[in-house]
Amino acid sequence: MASYTTNLNLKKPDGAEDISVLDINNNYDILDAAVGNSCIFITISNLTALPHTVANSKITANHRVTDIVLSNTSAQLSDWAFTTASGALTLSGTISATTDAFIQLSKCY
């Protein structure tokens, strides 16, 4: 009898069972959905002042910022923090010069 993985509930056929292409495809769909929802990339163009809020319905309280890259190498971002509410990300802190900000978020599981 098949068993299922703990985190994503992927079907693991028993060694004596026939393998179903439908089961494999279902597992792929689950994996694709999990990976697709785990990372979000946000670009803020011409960031001049903080706080700055970005609406994005995919952002949840389980996301965390994993990387912030500024296109202007002389710009500095300090004392930054972010909050999420109603699907929006608010970035706060101090920015020293106009820049584009590239923010990567990923979920904490």
Secondary structure, DSSP 4 states (H G I P E B T S, - for coil): --EE-TTT--EE--TTSPPPHHHHHHHHHHHHHHHHTTEEEEEEEEE-SS-EEEE-TT--TTEEEEEEEESSTT--EEEEEEEEETTEEEEEEEE-S-EEEEEEEEE--
